[in-house]
Amino acid sequence: KQWYQRRVRGEQLKDFKSHPTMLKETLVCMLTWFVCASLFYGFSFGWSKLSSNLYISYLFSALGNFIAFSLTVPVCNLMGRKRAMLFFLICGIVSNCLAMPDLKLSDTWSLEYVACLIGNLSISGAFGTIYIYTCELAPTTHRGMVMSFSSSSARIGSFLGTYTSLLYDITDRRVPLAVFAGATLISAVGVFFFLSDTTGRRIPETPRDVELLAGKNKYQEVEEGGKDEKV
């Protein structure tokens, strides 16, 4: 049984080589998971650097997470998976850029603080959306493997994000904000150019379905004499 499981996993890995669309989408999903986790945990462990009242900061952070996760499914249904993903990522980019100027709004509130709250809400929404999006992009036969790859990349991003937030203590605060904004921009470009929208589309069951849904007609198979052949 263990030999059979190893053989099946080996065949699944080979499918990524023979089905380039599935490989491309998996890599972009891994990148997006990495970025979302990096920003999510970077924000979570960085509130002490933005406000003197740590309890209020984390209270607003938790409220933002609750709102974002509650809105994820309605926004996905309203805008579609791809547009919702891009919307949350672009909001994250804008919020990081808005946090760079030194502008006091009041004695206790600054533009950086407000922008980071919006960014936390945006990246929480993006994190929730990418869970849904990845499951619908990956074929049934490889969904567990794709989700494992994506989750593993998120775990790497989660601890790198916390270390990136430490740059607040040793360099200008605009440096970590620029790093987060740049990483989010790269992820948004990857989603825009390389991921297809899964809204209202059937879920692929095999790697061949992924290619066919991407318009790769060379993977179309017809049954002739009991055998499948490419046409």
C-alpha positions in Angstrom: 0.0 0.0 0.0 2.8 2.4 0.8 4.5 1.6 -2.5 1.3 2.3 -4.3 0.8 5.6 -2.5 4.4 6.7 -3.4 3.8 5.7 -7.0 0.6 7.7 -7.2 2.3 10.8 -5.8 5.1 10.3 -8.3 2.6 10.2 -11.2 0.8 13.3 -9.8 4.1 15.2 -9.8 4.8 14.2 -13.4 1.4 15.7 -14.4 2.6 19.1 -13.6 5.3 18.8 -16.3 2.9 17.5 -18.9 0.2 20.1 -18.1 1.8 23.5 -18.1 -1.4 25.5 -17.3 -1.9 23.5 -14.0 1.8 24.1 -13.1 1.5 27.8 -13.9 -1.7 28.3 -11.8 -0.2 26.3 -8.9 2.9 28.4 -8.8 0.9 31.6 -8.9 -1.4 30.3 -6.1 1.7 29.4 -4.0 3.1 32.9 -4.5 -0.3 34.5 -3.6 -0.6 32.4 -0.4 3.0 33.3 0.5 2.2 37.1 0.1 -1.1 36.9 1.9 0.4 35.1 4.9 3.4 37.4 5.0 1.2 40.5 5.1 -1.4 39.0 7.4 1.2 38.0 10.1 3.3 41.0 9.4 0.3 43.2 10.4 -0.6 41.0 13.3 2.8 41.3 14.9 3.4 44.9 14.0 0.6 46.7 15.8 2.8 47.5 18.8 4.9 49.7 16.5 1.9 51.8 15.2 0.1 52.8 18.4 0.9 53.3 22.1 -2.3 51.5 23.1 -1.7 47.9 22.2 -5.1 46.7 23.3 -7.0 49.1 21.2 -4.8 48.2 18.2 -5.5 44.5 18.4 -9.2 45.2 19.1 -9.5 47.0 15.8 -7.4 44.4 14.1 -9.7 41.6 15.3 -12.7 43.6 14.2 -11.2 44.1 10.8 -10.5 40.4 10.4 -14.1 39.6 11.4 -15.5 42.0 8.8 -13.1 40.8 6.1 -13.9 37.1 6.6 -17.6 37.8 6.8 -17.5 39.7 3.5 -15.3 37.3 1.6 -18.0 35.0 0.2 -20.5 37.8 -0.6 -17.8 39.8 -2.4 -16.7 36.7 -4.3 -20.2 36.0 -5.4 -20.8 39.7 -6.4 -17.5 40.4 -8.2 -16.3 36.9 -9.2 -13.3 35.1 -7.8 -10.6 36.8 -9.9 -12.0 40.3 -9.5 -12.5 39.9 -5.8 -8.9 38.7 -5.4 -7.5 41.6 -7.4 -9.8 44.0 -5.5 -8.4 42.9 -2.1 -4.8 42.9 -3.3 -5.0 46.3 -4.9 -6.6 47.7 -1.7 -3.6 46.2 0.2 -1.1 47.9 -2.2 -2.9 51.3 -1.8 -3.0 51.0 1.9 0.7 50.3 2.2 1.4 53.3 0.0 -0.9 55.6 2.0 0.8 54.6 5.2 4.2 56.0 4.1 3.6 59.8 4.5 4.0 61.3 8.0 0.5 62.8 8.6 -1.2 63.1 12.0 -5.0 63.1 11.9 -5.4 63.7 15.6 -3.5 63.2 18.9 -4.1 59.4 18.8 -4.7 58.7 15.1 -2.3 59.0 12.2 -2.7 58.2 8.4 -0.3 55.3 8.8 -2.5 53.8 11.5 -5.7 54.1 9.5 -4.1 52.8 6.3 -2.7 49.8 8.1 -6.2 49.0 9.5 -7.5 49.1 6.0 -4.6 47.0 4.8 -5.2 44.5 7.5 -8.9 44.2 6.4 -7.9 43.9 2.7 -5.3 41.2 3.2 -7.6 39.2 5.5 -10.2 39.3 2.7 -7.5 38.3 0.2 -6.5 35.4 2.4 -10.0 34.2 2.7 -10.6 34.5 -1.1 -7.4 32.6 -2.1 -8.7 29.6 -0.1 -11.8 29.5 -2.3 -10.0 30.4 -5.5 -7.3 27.7 -5.1 -9.8 24.9 -4.4 -11.7 25.9 -7.6 -8.6 26.1 -9.8 -7.0 22.8 -8.8 -8.4 19.6 -10.3 -10.0 17.1 -8.0 -7.2 14.5 -8.6 -4.5 17.0 -7.5 -6.4 19.3 -5.1 -4.9 18.0 -2.0 -1.4 18.3 -3.4 -2.0 21.8 -4.7 -3.5 22.9 -1.3 -0.5 21.3 0.5 2.0 23.2 -1.7 0.1 26.5 -1.2 -0.2 26.0 2.5 3.5 25.2 2.8 4.4 28.4 1.0 2.0 30.3 3.3 3.8 28.9 6.4 7.1 30.3 5.0 5.5 33.6 4.3 4.0 33.7 7.8 7.4 33.8 9.6 9.1 35.9 7.0 6.4 38.5 7.4 6.9 38.8 11.1 10.7 39.3 10.6 10.0 41.9 7.9 7.9 43.9 10.4 11.0 44.0 12.6 12.6 46.3 10.1 10.5 49.1 11.8 13.1 49.0 14.6 16.3 49.1 12.6 15.5 51.2 9.5 13.0 53.7 8.1 9.4 52.6 8.5 8.8 53.0 4.8 11.1 50.1 4.0 8.8 47.3 5.3 5.8 49.1 3.9 7.5 49.2 0.5 8.5 45.5 0.8 4.9 44.6 1.5 3.5 46.8 -1.3 6.0 45.4 -3.8 5.3 41.8 -2.9 1.5 42.4 -3.1 2.0 44.1 -6.5 3.9 41.1 -7.9 1.1 38.8 -6.6 -1.6 40.9 -8.2 0.2 40.9 -11.6 0.5 37.1 -11.4 -3.3 36.7 -10.6 -4.2 39.2 -13.4 -2.2 37.5 -16.2 -2.0 33.9 -15.2 -5.1 32.8 -13.3 -8.5 32.3 -15.0 -11.8 33.2 -13.4 -13.7 30.2 -11.9 -17.0 32.0 -11.3 -19.9 30.0 -12.6 -17.5 27.5 -14.2 -17.5 23.8 -13.5 -14.7 22.5 -11.2 -12.0 20.6 -13.1 -11.7 16.9 -12.2 -8.4 16.1 -14.0 -5.3 18.0 -15.3 -6.7 17.6 -18.8 -9.9 19.5 -17.7 -7.7 22.4 -16.5 -6.1 22.6 -19.9 -9.4 22.4 -21.7 -10.9 25.1 -19.6 -7.9 27.2 -20.4 -8.7 26.8 -24.1 -5.9 24.3 -24.9 -7.8 22.3 -27.6 -4.9 20.1 -28.3 -5.8 18.2 -25.1 -9.2 17.4 -26.4 -9.6 13.7 -26.5 -12.0 11.5 -28.5 -12.7 7.9 -27.9 -11.9 5.8 -30.9 -11.9 2.0 -30.8 -11.9 2.1 -27.0 -8.8 4.3 -26.7 -8.4 8.0 -26.1 -6.4 9.9 -28.6 -5.4 13.5 -28.9 -6.7 15.4 -31.8 
